[in-house]
Amino acid sequence: MTNIEEVRELISTAIENGQSGKIKVCKSALRDIYSRIKKDPFLLWEDSYVSQLGKSIIMMIHWDLIDDEDENIGLAHLAYLYISKGIEREENLQPESDNCELFRLRKDRIIVLKSFDDFFVESLQNFYFADNKASDLDTHNEQRKAVLSRMPFMQFSDIYLIEQHYPNLRDDEFLLDLANFIEHDQEFTNEHLKEAFLLHKILYKHTYEQLKKGELVY
């Protein structure tokens, strides 16, 4: 069995057991996955399981597998990166992509951005205000608030793309509630949509570069 096949098997074990409440077995598989990606974070980069790897990382954070806050922030970025890579992979499938699979992937990415929105603020703040670094705490907090206000737009941009194929979001309660909450909270315009797509591109590229250079702490 190759390294890739072993990790695929561990991912399946973690997700299946996690979903059926067998937490001990799930955590054991997650620890193994974690030690493998510590050695080689790009192991499944070109593999169809890359998005499932992202899903297993969401579980690592949810089950408090790692105590360190900075490492959890890094893990959230990894989950985002792997799921986004899965979305890109699925969108480029010939002759056509599987809308059902894209629904699952986009929902997973929304979960990452919704559950751990705080974890992404600093990364987004760094390039959002690249030319205007905060010189005092008040400005820093104002910038942080401005970036946090963009997180729902990033979540909603995936909801928007799901709606192109599933106008009622497949009656998914989580997505329907979130969409209602975001739309009720503020007007979502075409400009917001464009900005959200751009932020997705930037966050993906930024995280990929960090991982490649060995600068991502996780």
C-alpha positions as CSV (number, residue, x, y, z in Angstrom):
1,M,0.0,0.0,0.0
2,T,1.4,3.4,-1.0
3,N,1.5,6.4,1.3
4,I,-1.3,8.0,-0.6
5,E,-3.5,4.9,-0.3
6,E,-2.8,4.7,3.4
7,V,-3.8,8.3,4.0
8,R,-6.9,7.8,1.8
9,E,-7.9,4.9,4.1
10,L,-7.2,6.9,7.2
11,I,-9.4,9.7,5.9
12,S,-12.3,7.4,5.2
13,T,-11.9,5.8,8.6
14,A,-11.9,9.2,10.3
15,I,-14.9,10.6,8.5
16,E,-17.1,7.5,8.7
17,N,-16.4,7.0,12.4
18,G,-16.7,10.7,13.2
19,Q,-20.1,10.8,11.6
20,S,-21.3,7.7,13.4
21,G,-20.1,8.9,16.8
22,K,-17.2,6.6,17.2
23,I,-15.0,9.4,18.5
24,K,-12.0,7.3,19.8
25,V,-11.4,5.5,16.5
26,C,-12.0,8.8,14.6
27,K,-9.4,10.7,16.7
28,S,-6.9,7.9,16.3
29,A,-7.1,8.1,12.5
30,L,-7.0,11.9,12.7
31,R,-3.8,11.8,14.7
32,D,-2.2,9.6,12.0
33,I,-3.4,11.9,9.2
34,Y,-2.0,14.9,11.1
35,S,1.5,13.3,11.4
36,R,1.5,12.4,7.7
37,I,0.6,15.9,6.5
38,K,3.2,17.4,8.9
39,K,5.8,15.4,6.9
40,D,4.3,16.1,3.5
41,P,1.4,18.6,3.3
42,F,1.2,18.2,-0.5
43,L,0.9,14.4,-0.4
44,L,-2.7,14.4,-1.7
45,W,-2.5,17.7,-3.6
46,E,-3.2,16.1,-7.0
47,D,-5.4,13.4,-5.6
48,S,-9.2,13.2,-5.7
49,Y,-9.2,12.8,-1.9
50,V,-7.7,16.3,-1.3
51,S,-11.1,17.8,-0.3
52,Q,-11.8,14.9,2.0
53,L,-8.5,15.7,3.7
54,G,-9.8,19.2,4.2
55,K,-12.9,17.7,5.8
56,S,-10.9,15.6,8.1
57,I,-8.9,18.7,9.2
58,I,-12.2,20.4,10.1
59,M,-12.8,17.4,12.4
60,M,-9.4,17.8,14.0
61,I,-10.2,21.4,15.0
62,H,-13.8,20.5,16.2
63,W,-12.5,17.6,18.3
64,D,-9.7,19.8,19.8
65,L,-7.0,17.5,18.6
66,I,-4.4,20.2,18.9
67,D,-4.2,22.6,21.9
68,D,-2.1,25.3,20.3
69,E,-4.2,28.3,19.0
70,D,-1.7,29.2,16.3
71,E,-1.6,25.6,15.0
72,N,-5.4,25.5,14.9
73,I,-5.4,28.7,12.9
74,G,-2.9,27.1,10.5
75,L,-5.1,24.0,10.3
76,A,-8.2,26.1,9.4
77,H,-6.1,27.6,6.5
78,L,-5.1,24.1,5.4
79,A,-8.7,22.9,5.5
80,Y,-9.7,25.9,3.4
81,L,-6.8,25.3,1.0
82,Y,-7.5,21.6,0.5
83,I,-11.3,22.1,0.0
84,S,-10.7,25.0,-2.4
85,K,-8.3,22.8,-4.4
86,G,-11.0,20.1,-4.5
87,I,-13.5,22.7,-5.8
88,E,-11.0,23.8,-8.5
89,R,-10.4,20.2,-9.4
90,E,-14.1,19.4,-9.6
91,E,-14.9,22.5,-11.7
92,N,-12.3,21.5,-14.3
93,L,-13.6,18.0,-14.7
94,Q,-14.4,16.9,-18.3
95,P,-16.9,16.6,-19.9
96,E,-18.7,18.2,-16.9
97,S,-18.4,18.7,-13.2
98,D,-20.6,16.9,-10.7
99,N,-23.0,19.5,-9.2
100,C,-23.8,17.2,-6.2
101,E,-20.1,16.9,-5.3
102,L,-19.7,20.7,-5.8
103,F,-22.6,21.3,-3.4
104,R,-20.8,19.1,-0.7
105,L,-17.5,20.9,-1.3
106,R,-18.9,24.4,-1.2
107,K,-20.9,23.6,1.9
108,D,-17.6,22.3,3.6
109,R,-15.8,25.5,2.6
110,I,-18.7,27.6,4.0
111,I,-18.5,25.6,7.3
112,V,-14.7,26.4,7.5
113,L,-15.2,30.1,7.0
114,K,-18.3,30.3,9.3
115,S,-16.9,28.1,12.1
116,F,-13.5,29.7,12.2
117,D,-14.0,33.1,10.7
118,D,-11.8,34.7,13.4
119,F,-8.9,32.5,12.3
120,F,-8.8,34.1,8.8
121,V,-9.0,37.7,9.9
122,E,-5.3,38.3,10.2
123,S,-4.4,36.8,6.8
124,L,-7.1,38.9,5.1
125,Q,-6.1,42.0,7.1
126,N,-2.5,41.7,5.9
127,F,-3.3,42.0,2.3
128,Y,-6.6,44.0,2.6
129,F,-4.6,46.8,4.4
130,A,-1.2,46.0,2.9
131,D,-0.6,49.7,2.0
132,N,-2.1,51.0,5.2
133,K,-0.7,49.1,8.2
134,A,-2.3,50.0,11.5
135,S,-0.1,52.2,13.6
136,D,-2.2,52.0,16.8
137,L,-4.6,49.6,18.5
138,D,-7.8,51.6,17.5
139,T,-6.9,51.5,13.8
140,H,-6.0,47.8,14.1
141,N,-9.4,47.0,15.7
142,E,-11.2,49.1,13.1
143,Q,-9.4,47.2,10.3
144,R,-10.1,43.9,12.0
145,K,-13.8,44.8,12.2
146,A,-13.8,45.8,8.5
147,V,-12.3,42.4,7.5
148,L,-14.7,40.4,9.7
149,S,-17.6,42.2,8.0
150,R,-16.4,40.7,4.7
151,M,-16.4,37.1,6.0
152,P,-20.2,36.7,5.4
153,F,-19.7,37.8,1.8
154,M,-17.1,35.1,1.3
155,Q,-19.6,32.5,2.7
156,F,-22.5,33.9,0.7
157,S,-20.5,33.8,-2.6
158,D,-20.4,30.0,-2.3
159,I,-24.1,30.0,-1.4
160,Y,-24.7,32.1,-4.5
161,L,-22.8,29.5,-6.7
162,I,-24.8,26.6,-5.1
163,E,-28.0,28.4,-6.0
164,Q,-27.2,28.4,-9.7
165,H,-27.9,24.7,-9.7
166,Y,-30.0,24.3,-6.5
167,P,-32.3,27.4,-6.2
168,N,-33.6,26.1,-2.8
169,L,-30.1,25.0,-1.6
170,R,-31.4,21.4,-1.6
171,D,-33.5,22.3,1.5
172,D,-30.3,22.3,3.5
173,E,-31.2,23.9,6.9
174,F,-27.8,25.1,7.7
175,L,-27.4,26.9,4.3
176,L,-30.9,28.3,4.3
177,D,-30.5,29.7,7.8
178,L,-27.1,31.2,7.0
179,A,-28.4,32.7,3.7
180,N,-31.4,34.3,5.5
181,F,-29.2,35.6,8.3
182,I,-26.6,37.2,5.9
183,E,-29.3,38.7,3.6
184,H,-31.3,40.0,6.6
185,D,-28.2,41.5,8.1
186,Q,-27.1,43.5,5.1
187,E,-27.7,44.0,1.4
188,F,-25.6,41.7,-0.8
189,T,-24.7,43.4,-4.0
190,N,-22.8,42.5,-7.2
191,E,-19.9,44.5,-5.9
192,H,-19.8,42.4,-2.8
193,L,-19.9,39.3,-4.9
194,K,-16.9,40.4,-7.0
195,E,-15.0,41.3,-3.9
196,A,-15.8,37.9,-2.3
197,F,-14.5,36.0,-5.3
198,L,-11.3,38.1,-5.3
199,L,-10.8,37.5,-1.6
200,H,-11.2,33.7,-2.2
201,K,-8.5,33.9,-4.8
202,I,-6.2,35.9,-2.6
203,L,-6.7,33.7,0.5
204,Y,-6.1,30.5,-1.6
205,K,-2.9,31.9,-3.2
206,H,-1.6,33.3,0.0
207,T,-2.1,30.1,2.0
208,Y,-0.6,28.0,-0.9
209,E,2.5,30.2,-1.0
210,Q,2.9,30.1,2.8
211,L,2.6,26.3,2.8
212,K,5.1,26.0,-0.1
213,K,7.7,28.1,1.7
214,G,7.2,26.2,5.0
215,E,5.8,29.3,6.7
216,L,2.4,28.0,7.7
217,V,2.3,26.9,11.3
218,Y,0.0,23.9,11.9
